[in-house]
């Protein structure tokens, strides 16, 4: 499984405007809906908020992976956003979060969902990669960097 299979270039935000956790979830959901019009933003926000109630998906080092499962989804879908200012996302290290990878999976897809989360987490452990993403000027550049890094063995 490659990230390019579920992250379209249209679902990347180069400069998020959100300043709070709820705003981040709304902005990522709206971006997913623009890339995949069959989804509804309100339902996506609800699914992501429900997961956040279990504990923050802010994994530290400036990265968060808000995620959830949605009945009726045909396949895994994702949105990615960069907050240049950083947002208090209640990350485990207490630091501001700059990189947000929202993942929404079909309801009965535990294996695919977990593999995608693990792949994203592994990718964003690389500090040079995180720095390159933060320096990339456009959504197209960010998407290209993600696809390129994900293709490495």
N, C-alpha and C positions, 0 to 999 in steps of 0.2 A: 504494500500500500504506500502510495506517494501522496504527499500533501497536495500536489497540483490536482489530484483527483477530486478533492472536495473544497479547495480554496480557489475561487475564480478571481481573475484580476479586478473585476468589478466590485468585489467584496473586500477591497483593501482601502483603508483610510490613512493617508499620509500625515495628516495633522488633525487629530481629534480635537473637538471643541469642548468636550465634557470636562467638568471640574469635580464631579462627585461620582461615587459608585453607581447610584441609580441612573445618572446621566450617561455613564459609560455603557451600561447595559442597554439603555434605550438607543444610543447612537449605533452600537454594534448591531442591534436587532433591526434597525431601520436600514442599515447597509445590507444586511442579509436579505431583507425583503426586496430591495432594489435589484439585487443580483438574482433573486429567486422569487418572482412575484406571486407564486402560489402560497407562500408563507404569509402569516400575519404578524405584524410587529408586536401587538399587545400580547399575543399568546407566547411569542418568543421571550419577551421580557419577563412574563410570568414564570416560564420554565427556568430561566436563568436565575431569577430571584429566589425561587424555591430551592434551588441547589445552593445558593449562597447562604441560605438560612442554616444549612448543615455545617457550614464553616467556609471561610473565605477560600476562593480558588486562586488567591494571590500567592504564588509559590516562592516568591522572593527574587532577589537579583533584578528587580524591576519588571517582572513578568507575571501575568495572570492568565489563567485559562478557564474563563467561565464556560460552563458546559451544562448540557441537559439532554433529556430525551423527549421527543415529541411524537405523540400518536399521529399516524397518517403521513409521516415523512417517508419519502421514497428512498432516500439515501442520505448519507452523512453530508452535512454542509457546514461551512465555516466562514467567519469574517475575521479580519485582522486589522487592528488599529494601533497607531502610534500617538501617544500623548507626549508632546515635547515638554510640557510643563510638569507632567507627572500628576498622579491622582492618589489620594489615600484610599487604597483598596483593601485595607486591613490585611496586608500581606504578612506572611509568617515572620519576615525579618523586620517588620515595622517601617520599612522604607517606602517611598513613593513608587508607584507602578507606572511604567512608561509603555510597555508592550502588552497588548491585549489580543489573545487568540480565542475567539468565541467558537464553540463547537456545539452543533445540535445534531443529534443522531435519531434514527428511527427507534421507536419504543422497544422493540425486541432485538436489539443489536449490541448486546453487552460486549461480545468479543471485538467487533469492529471499533466500537466506542473506546474501549480500553487500549487497543493497539494505537489508535489515533492519538489519544492522550499521552501515551508513553513516547510516541514518535515526536510529538510537539515538544514535550518536556525535555527530551534528550537533545533536540536541535537547539533549544534556547539555553542550554547549560553552557554553551560556548561563548565566553565573554567577547571575543573578537567579532563573532557573528552578531551579537546583540548591539555592539558599537556600530557595526556597519549598517544595521537596520536604522538605528537612530540618526545616522548621517545621511541616509538615502533621501533625496529631495522629493521624489514623486511616488505615487502609489504603484506605478508600473515598475519603477526601480526596486521598490520593496518586494513586490511579488516576484520579480526576477531573482533577487537575492535568496528568498525563501526556497524557490524551486531549485536553484543552483545548489544551495547548501543541502537540501534534502536529497539531491541526486548523488551526493558523495557516498562512497562505500563506508 
